[in-house]
Amino acid sequence: MNDKEKNTDKIDQVQLVYARVLEMVSHVGMAFLALGYVVYVLQLLPLSVPIDAIAGNWHLKASEMQQKLHTPAGWSILSSSGALFKGDVVSYLSIYYLAMATVVCLAFASVTFYREKNYLYTTIAVLQVLVLLVAASGLIH
Amino acid sequence: MSPATKKILGSCAAASGAFAFLFISPNILYAIQPHAAEQTAWWVWMILLFVFSFILGIFSVLAGVGGGVLFVPIVSGFFPFHLDFIRGAGLLVALSGALSAGSPLMRKGLADLKLGLPMALVGSVSSIAGALAGLAMPANVVQLLLGVAIMFIAALMIKSRAYGTPDLKEPDALSTMLQISGIYYEESTKSNVPWQIQRTPLGLFLFMIIGFIGGMFGMGAGWANVPVFNMLMGVPLKVAVATSGLVLSINGAAAAWVYIFKGAVVPLIAVPAIGGIMLGSKIGAKLLTKVNTRSVRMIVIIMLVVAGLRSLLKGLGI
């Protein structure tokens, strides 16, 4: 067995699990991002805020644009009826998916750390998941 | 054509690209006719943003910095979008880059979870605080501080001397408790290289500061993560660069949610930026052996100084 193979053997199981999950979620994320944008800019589905309105106000502060156009922010994008069939909402969701990708990877890592009885890193990984979930919940904005 | 001539030609092409990039930027062209920017169709801006981000992606790889570091200062200097949306897009640019590069680095044992997770935990909390602070501040103050930060990064790039594989030193108590050490396979020497770290408490503190700055300015923080890992904590350069990506993907995600909830993430702007940088990075990686990276690094430093000056002037209302 050469050095390279020996090193591969020494890589933690949890690293390999994280890598596998990351590869899967990031590939899906990039495809979703591209697809969502095509649906959005080609207006294949109706939009909740017209693109021209966004373009006419993108020099404003985010809070001012929100006030003026009532652009969706956070999970409020899903609050209107038939939200999932709106082009801009699909594009927003593709971005949210990317922002959630690390949570998925860390959740798998936490379980693997726990199975390996590495309680210190299980705690660190769970705490990290909690921090990201609190951020994604919008509780602290 | 000899390899040396190719490198010189490559450097000339890079220099002329940088010149065009800095001095024939969309906002400067439109400054000649101020109404033209307002009348321009949105899709023209999107194409320009994609092309601009694509060039940035190439330069960032050739200069050995993350695309997220260059994106905010340079795009904020040259495009009509408010800084809020550029910072929101900048975080997603940094996050996407780190996500797409992460898996192979993790498999090779270069990105190390046990090294990255404690740093990311403190960094993610402070990046949320940084994002909240950055979005609460008036735009001119953020612009001014951004100018200072960019000048600092440029100075750091000039001064920093990375250590490929630092000498193995006695690990500190905290790193021993956190089980942080490893071995990676060095292709150039065909051997396994063991590593361990020191000064972990100071490293954690600095990652907290870096997270705050990254969240505040919407920048990737590879420019700071790597020197702290490598020069302060004694992590081999390759492991430092790869693990920095892991930390960035976690910190970037935490801060991105703040921008998302504040309405500062607009897909119209964010997606072409992500696509352009990622595509440019792939081309940049292919050009890496053909271009004199030292010259490109110098060009990027000049680009940062110009962008920093523009940011400072904008912040001062000049």
Interface residues (C-beta under 8 A of the other chain):
Chain A: D3 K4 K6 N7 T8 K10 I11 D12 V14 Q15 L16 Y18 A19 R20 L22 E23 V25 S26 G29 M30 L33 A34 G36 Y37 Y40 V41 I51 D52 I54 A55 W58 H59 L60 K61 A62 S63 M65 Q66 T71 P72 A73 G74 D88 S91 Y92 S94 I95 Y96 L98 A99 M100 A101 T102 V103 L106 A109 N118 L120 Y121 I124 A125 L127 Q128 V131 L132 A135 A136 G138 I140 H141
Chain B: W42 W43 W45 M46 P80 F81 H82 D84 F85 G88 L92 L95 S96 L99 S100 G102 S103 P104 M106 R107 K108 G109 A111 D112 L113 K114 L117 P118 A120 L121 S124 V125 I128 L132 L135 A139 M177 L178 Q179 I183 Y184 Y185 K190 S191 N192 S249 I250 A253 A254 A255 A256 W257 V258 Y259 I260 F261 K262 G263 A264 V265 V266 P267 L268 I269 A270 V271 P272 I274 G275 M278
